């Protein structure tokens, strides 16, 4: 089976507004996880084939994550769960969220090989630059990826979060769990000796956000973490409602705790919610209902009183 991935551009200010095809990509198997950073797309399929594709230059590389030799060279390791829970692409660094670890890969554009419509992506055999231990995921493990919406001139490093339920002090029933989110950002590391122009990063834990109620751990829980002034926001779907949480910007202490302030953005009493997206910078919420309807809502800040 082959999955075809196509990237289109649209320019709303153009006299002839239309979707314009850039390039298309053939990916073996069923597409699973996808991350886009500017002109580059990273994805995995259900067989753990990783593909990184510059869809403007139409160049790409692939590798099979489950057959990669580990940096220590040990080949007689026991069977390992290679399921990829998320792919996160940032400049020349790719993170794979795997069972109990974050694996860090260098993917500078100099590695990419040209493509054409009748070619498959070239397979290579890279090694992860590092592997970082994280708590082993449970069935309700969720990831909040970095925002893929980049404002003009944005220079702040993105954040992402890993959420794992933890039981309260009175028992271990799922209904009595709270959810904490480990917040991560990226820190710059020295470039590769053979590629001094590359921009490499490592994930860095910068704090913990507590008090997510367990019912937020639904299938659609946790969209991208986004900036909102000097704070961070994360939105999620709870039934047919859309909630938003506001948290203080982590300051770098991995053990520091912050509490989430939760508000309801959309109450779906009369509709069945299919999907949504929220941009805190614009204050715009877009929801799609099960009947195919799309609703757009703008949330405006109160006007500043004018003294006379």
Secondary structure by P-SEA (a helix, b strand, c coil): cbbbbbbbbbbcccccbbbbbcccccccccccbbbbccccccccccccbbbbbcccccccccccccccccccccccccccccccccccccccbbbbbcccbbbbbbbccccbbbbccccccbbbbbbbcccccccccccccccccccccccccccbbbbbbbbbbbbcccccccccbbbbbbbbbbbbcccccccccbbbbbbbbccccccccccccccccccbbbbcccbbbbbbbcccbbbbbbbccccccccbbbbbbbbbcccccccccccccccccccbbbbbcccbbbbbbbbbcccccccc
